[in-house]
Amino acid sequence: MVSGSSVQNDNASLSNVLNSYSNHVNSLSSSWIGPSYENLSKKAVDFLNEATSLISNQMSAYGAACDLMRSYSDCKKNLVIATNNYNAAVANRRNADARSFANDISTINSQITTLRNQIGNYLAQAANGQLVASSLKGNGSNAGSSSYTAGAPLDLEPGVHLLTFTTADGKEIQYNVIIPEDATEGLPIIMYLNGDGHTGQAKSLGFAEMAERAKAIYGDNAPFIMVQPVSNTSWSQSGSTDGLNELIQQVVQDVHANPNKVIVTGASGGGIGSWNVVNDNPSLYSAFVPVSGDGRNIDLQNFVNIPIRAITSGDWQTDGWNMGKMEQAVNWINENGGNATYETRPGNSHHTIIKGAYTEDLFEWMIAQ
């Protein structure tokens, strides 16, 4: 915000306006909203129209500020003249003239204050414009509102694929990968570790737990790709998550996902296992969401540089075993410079927490990090 005598020389405000224009122009070539490749051309036109409208409004506000700056400059010059006249009148004991010039000074100062406020408001309008691009958000079967770098459609058919990955040391890991209907290169990717109730159930994972929630919210066109490794034991067991970081890096390459938007989450036993996954290689992930599962034998320092939402039901009878430990971990992470929240979902229990936790808001937060 501009204030006082700095109005004419506020290069920082003018630079912010120009940077805002530049960001919008860059957005036109690199960001698209919604996962539909088929409608990409129309989305580009809509985006251009909205950006053009916003930039036009910003330029109008900036132009108005510049016009007022000329008046402000004139007022400052008149103030100097009136002040000199006043001083001369006082020195020569021309009291009537001094009173007149004093009134002029008061009037000019009032005009300067008004102009300063108006200029500040216009510059704030010009600098604070945001490209919402609400017209590009999908709905219904084409839901999803998060940006990603558009690419060619994927060769992999939409739907659930049960595949096998072999780690460098020879361990075989079965996993489900779920491709949305209009998937393109550059989508975010979420790796989900299931609860103990679906241990060893292989392909049925593609229709259960988090996948079921995503389908309920987005239909077959989620704005992200899901990966669900299969384990024959609980993910909470020692060594069960070995190789998953290697797996997710390979899948990111295979499906041409965005390597800067890789999220890991899990519930119950999978929530415990997800802590271990991040603990082993935190730099791989852009966000981490443990649900009703506390971290064990981990170094909390490894969680300071990753956005975290730790979620549990708040029901002490069914989730008391994890709630206190999750909250303590979040508090330590934040006290040491991290970015974590501890959240409860009242009205749920450990048995219903998947529905309570995996909401559209949470999915959108995950892929926005």
TORSE-703000 format. One record per residue (C-alpha): x, y, z. Coordinates in steps of 0.1 Angstrom, whole numbers, plus 5000, padded with zeros to 4 digits. Layout:
TORSE-703000
XYZ ...
//
This chain:
TORSE-703000
500050005000 501350354991 501450615018 502850965024 505451115003 506450774988 503450784964 505450914934 508350674940 506650344950 508450124925 507549814946 503849854939 504349914903 506649614900 503949394917 501449504891 503749414862 504649084878 500949004882 500449064844 503448844837 502148564859 498748564841 500448554807 502548264818 499448084831 497948094796 500747864783 501347634812 498147584833 494847424826 492047344849 490147014848 491246684835 489446684801 491846674772 488946674747 487747014759 491247164763 490847404733 487647554747 489247574782 492147764767 489848014751 487848054783 491048104803 492348364778 489048554780 489048564818 492748654820 492148934795 489249064815 491249064847 494249224832 492049494816 490549574850 493949584866 495249824839 492250044844 492950064881 496650134875 495750404849 493450574874 496250564900 498650724875 496151004867 495751074903 499551084908 499651374884 497151564906 499051454937 502251594922 500551924914 499251944950 502751894964 504052174942 501152404953 501852314989 505452434985 504252754970 501652814997 504152735024 506652985010 503953255007 502853185043 506353215056 506953535037 503653685050 504553595086 508053745082 506554075069 503754075094 501054065068 498653885091 495653875067 497753725039 499253475064 495753355074 494753315038 497853125030 497352905061 493852815048 495352735015 497852505032 495152325051 493052275020 495952145000 496951905028 493351775029 493451714991 496851534994 495451305020 492451224999 494551164968 496950944987 494150724999 492650694965 495950614948 496650344974 493250194968 493750184931 497250034933 495949774957 493249674932 495749654904 498249444925 495849214942 493849084912 493548704912 492948474882 490148244896 489348084863 486047964877 484647914842 487147634837 486147424866 484547094856 481246954870 479446624870 481446354852 484146614843 484746724879 488046854892 489447204896 493147174902 495747294878 498247064860 500447094830 498446944801 499946674779 498846404755 496246154765 497645844782 498045514763 496845324794 493045264792 490845424819 489845204848 491544974873 494744794863 496344524886 500044514878 503244384892 506444574900 509844414908 512244614930 515944644924 516544374951 513944134935 510944194956 507644164937 504844414946 501344384932 499644724928 496444874915 496645184893 493345364886 493345584855 490545844852 488445874821 490046174805 493546124819 496446314803 500146344810 500946564840 498246464865 498946444902 499346094917 498145964950 499445644966 497045504991 497745225017 494645035027 493444935061 493844585075 490344495063 491544475027 494844305032 495744075003 492544154984 494444264953 492144394925 489244454949 491244744963 490344944931 486844964943 487245004980 488245255007 489745574992 489045464957 485345424966 485345774981 487045924950 484445764927 481545894948 482946244945 484346254909 482745964892 485245804868 487046134861 489046214892 491646494887 494446254898 495745904893 495545654922 498045384931 497145114957 499844864965 498744524977 500144375009 499544025023 500144165058 499244485076 501144785063 501944845100 504144545101 507944595100 509344585065 505944575048 506444915031 509944835018 510044904980 507045134979 509145444973 510845264944 507445164931 505845514931 508845654913 508445394886 504645454883 505145824880 507345764849 505045494835 501845714836 503646034829 502346184862 503546524876 506646434897 506146744918 502646634929 503046294944 500946244975 500945955000 498145865024 496745565042 494145475068 494345265100 497145005094 497845185061 498045515080 500745365102 502545235071 502345575054 504445735081 507145475073 506945545036 507545925041 510145855068 512245655043 512245925016 510346245024 511646444994 509546224971 506246364983 504346694980 501846615007 501146355034 497846255049 497845985076 494345885087 493745715121 497245575121 500145695142 503845695133 506145435149 509945415149 510245725128 512346045129 509946335130 512646565116 511946385083 508446545083 509246905088 509446995051 506246835038 502646965042 500646735065 497046685075 496746415102 493146315105 491346095130 487746045141 487946205176 486245895190 488345785220 486645445222 487745335187 490545575179 492045645213 495045425204 496245675177 494846015185 497246125212 500346005193 499146175161 498546505179 501846495197 503646425164 501946725147 502746955176 506446855175 506546905137 505047255139 507247355169 510247265147 509247465117 506947225099 503447265083 501047015098 497547015111 495846765135 492146725126 489246525141 485946425124 483246435151 480446195145 482745925131 484545635145 487545425134 485045225113 483645525094 486645755093 487445685056 484145845046 484646125071 488246205061 488346165023 486146455012 486446664981 488046935002 490846695012 491446564977 491646914964 494047014991 496246714984 496746794947 497047164953 500247124974 
//
